[in-house]
Amino acid sequence: MPVIKLNPGQELDIGTPAKFLSVINANGQFVIESPAFGKVAGKVGRQYVLENVGNVTFINPTDGILDIDYEIANIQIFGAGNGTVSIDNKPTIQRIEEAIQVEAQATVEDGKMRQIQPNVLAAINQQTIPAGAVRQFVPARDNTNRRVTIQVISEALTVLRIGADNTITQTQGAIVAGSLDAIGTAVLDTASAIWLRNTSDTDAIVTGMEEYRP
């Protein structure tokens, strides 16, 4: 691959016997000129199609010395991305053609990220779930930042399974276990309903809280 050095204001003619001229590397901007197409900007990564163009002129319009690495070939070369993108000019978006839906759980205020907290805190009525029974603890609620806290406050240690419907079995779902002496707690961030199955031989007593944004 040829490398040329251009002094400030210098022009250099090169022959272009092949169809494609590729700029591999350069330490500054320059100009490529030909009677066939006039003057165009020369930049790293650009490839120029030289159909029936026998020679071009590299021009250094700057006050510094330019080193230009170029290649002339009869094949078109596509560059592979290396994870970086360089934008010389700040882009301006005139309008958005399609609607964008955003679900945000945080906001930016004065340059700082702040989590959007729930603003509703609702107590859930205490429930008694007989041994082996399944009960709905809370219904579904598709609200922002919805969180449900489950606490087991049975008189004796009881074990419950957590599920999304009444088909939950003795061996399915996450477990929350506890008693008044050792309260068991589970916290779920979910929009679905929450069902509990008492897998113990004694009654389970459960209570909790629900948080969300309307």
Secondary structure, DSSP 8 states (H G I E B T S, - for coil): --EEEE-TT-EEEEE--SSEEEEEEESS-EEEEETTTEEEEE-TT-EEE-TT--EEEEE--SSS-EEEEEEEESS-------S----SS-------SS------SEEEETTEEEE----EEEEEEEEEE-TT-EEEEE-----EEEEEEEEE--SS-EEEEEESSTT--TT-SEEEEE-SSS-EEEEE--SS-EEEEE-SSS-EEEEEEEEEE-
